[in-house]
């Protein structure tokens, strides 16, 4: 393959990466209440980046903590202490159903090239919310809101 052709292919692949990167990592402030309603501690979620060509969703995890940080350009979400792009997060809204809805689409954040939902095998035993015995950490209320198991 000639050098100009390789460079053109590289630029094309980078431009497609930019088209889906950070789709719903920072959202409009108006979506905050929808995010809080959806990302309830105790619910299961999976991470799945379809535009990244992930072969399948990652393992199901339980939402333990949600942090919402107000930024200059909107609100950012941290899920279990990790920065999160809601376009690549799927949440099980009915415990044990195995049906996970795309978080971005559920809160009306525009996301492209992602499924509205994915179906995974339901767990063999019922899913119960985890019980946290750790004391809650203090967070600056003016910049971040935290929603964790056992906290309002």
matplotlib code that plots the C-alpha trace (Angstrom):
import matplotlib.pyplot as plt

x = [0.0, 1.3, 2.2, -0.6, -3.2, -2.1, -2.2, -5.7, -6.9, -5.4, -7.1, -10.4, -10.3, -9.4, -12.3, -14.7, -13.3, -14.0, -17.6, -18.6, -16.0, -17.5, -21.1, -22.7, -19.8, -20.9, -24.6, -27.0, -27.8, -31.5, -30.9, -29.6, -32.8, -33.3, -29.8, -30.4, -33.7, -32.0, -28.7, -30.2, -27.7, -28.3, -29.2, -26.9, -25.1, -22.8, -20.4, -20.5, -18.9, -20.4, -18.6, -15.3, -16.2, -16.4, -17.3, -19.8, -20.9, -18.6, -19.6, -22.6, -21.7, -23.8, -24.2, -22.8, -22.2, -23.1, -21.4, -22.6, -20.2, -21.2, -18.7, -18.6, -20.2, -22.7, -22.8, -20.4, -21.2, -19.0, -20.3, -18.6, -15.8, -15.1, -15.8, -18.6, -20.0, -23.6, -23.7, -21.7, -23.5, -26.5, -28.7, -31.0, -34.1, -36.1, -33.9, -32.9, -34.6, -31.4, -32.7, -30.3, -31.3, -28.8, -28.4, -27.9, -31.0, -33.0, -32.2, -32.6, -28.9, -28.2, -26.1, -25.1, -24.3, -25.4, -28.3, -31.3, -30.9, -29.0, -30.2, -28.0, -28.7, -30.5, -28.6, -29.3, -30.1, -32.1, -30.1, -30.2, -28.8, -25.4, -25.3, -22.5, -21.0, -18.5, -19.2, -20.0, -17.2, -17.8, -18.1, -18.2, -22.0, -21.5, -19.7, -20.7, -23.8, -23.3, -25.9, -24.8, -26.5, -28.2, -28.1, -30.9]
y = [0.0, 3.4, 5.9, 8.4, 5.7, 4.6, 8.2, 8.7, 5.5, 6.6, 10.0, 8.4, 6.1, 9.0, 11.1, 8.2, 7.9, 11.6, 11.1, 9.0, 9.8, 11.5, 11.5, 11.8, 12.3, 15.8, 16.5, 19.4, 20.4, 19.7, 16.0, 15.7, 14.6, 11.9, 10.6, 10.4, 8.5, 6.0, 5.4, 4.1, 2.4, -1.3, -1.6, -3.6, -2.0, -3.1, -1.1, -1.7, 0.5, -0.6, 2.1, 0.8, -2.6, -4.3, -7.9, -8.0, -6.1, -6.3, -8.1, -6.8, -4.6, -3.1, 0.7, 1.6, 5.3, 8.1, 11.4, 14.4, 17.2, 20.5, 21.8, 24.9, 23.0, 20.9, 17.9, 15.0, 11.6, 9.3, 5.8, 3.8, 6.4, 6.2, 8.8, 7.6, 8.3, 7.3, 6.4, 3.3, 2.3, 0.0, -0.2, -3.0, -1.2, -4.3, -6.3, -9.8, -9.3, -9.3, -6.4, -3.4, -0.1, 2.4, 5.1, 8.0, 7.1, 6.6, 10.2, 11.8, 12.5, 12.2, 9.2, 7.7, 4.1, 2.5, 0.1, 1.2, -2.0, -5.2, -8.5, -10.6, -13.8, -13.1, -14.1, -17.5, -16.0, -12.8, -9.6, -7.8, -4.3, -4.3, -3.2, -0.7, -0.6, 2.1, 5.6, 8.1, 10.4, 14.1, 15.9, 19.5, 20.0, 23.1, 21.1, 17.5, 15.5, 11.9, 9.2, 6.0, 2.9, 3.9, 7.6, 9.8]
z = [0.0, -0.9, 1.8, 0.8, 0.9, 4.5, 5.7, 4.2, 5.9, 9.2, 9.0, 8.1, 11.1, 13.4, 12.1, 12.7, 16.3, 16.9, 15.7, 18.7, 21.4, 24.5, 23.2, 26.6, 28.9, 29.7, 29.6, 29.7, 33.3, 32.5, 32.2, 35.8, 37.4, 34.7, 35.4, 39.1, 38.5, 36.2, 37.9, 41.2, 43.6, 43.6, 39.9, 37.6, 34.6, 31.9, 29.8, 26.1, 23.4, 20.2, 18.0, 19.5, 18.1, 21.6, 20.9, 23.7, 26.8, 29.8, 33.0, 34.9, 37.9, 40.6, 40.9, 44.3, 43.8, 41.4, 41.4, 39.4, 38.9, 37.5, 34.9, 32.7, 29.8, 31.7, 34.1, 34.2, 35.6, 37.6, 38.2, 41.0, 41.0, 37.3, 34.6, 32.5, 29.0, 29.3, 25.6, 26.5, 29.7, 29.8, 33.0, 34.1, 35.1, 36.2, 38.6, 37.3, 33.9, 31.9, 29.8, 29.9, 28.4, 27.0, 29.7, 27.2, 25.2, 28.5, 29.6, 26.2, 25.6, 21.9, 21.3, 17.9, 16.8, 20.0, 20.7, 22.7, 24.8, 25.1, 26.6, 28.8, 30.6, 33.8, 37.0, 38.5, 41.9, 42.5, 42.6, 45.9, 46.4, 48.1, 51.7, 52.4, 55.9, 55.0, 56.2, 53.4, 52.4, 52.5, 49.2, 48.4, 47.9, 45.7, 43.0, 43.3, 44.3, 45.4, 45.5, 47.2, 48.6, 51.8, 51.1, 49.8]

ax = plt.figure().add_subplot(projection="3d")
ax.plot(x, y, z, "-o")
ax.set_aspect("equal")
plt.show()
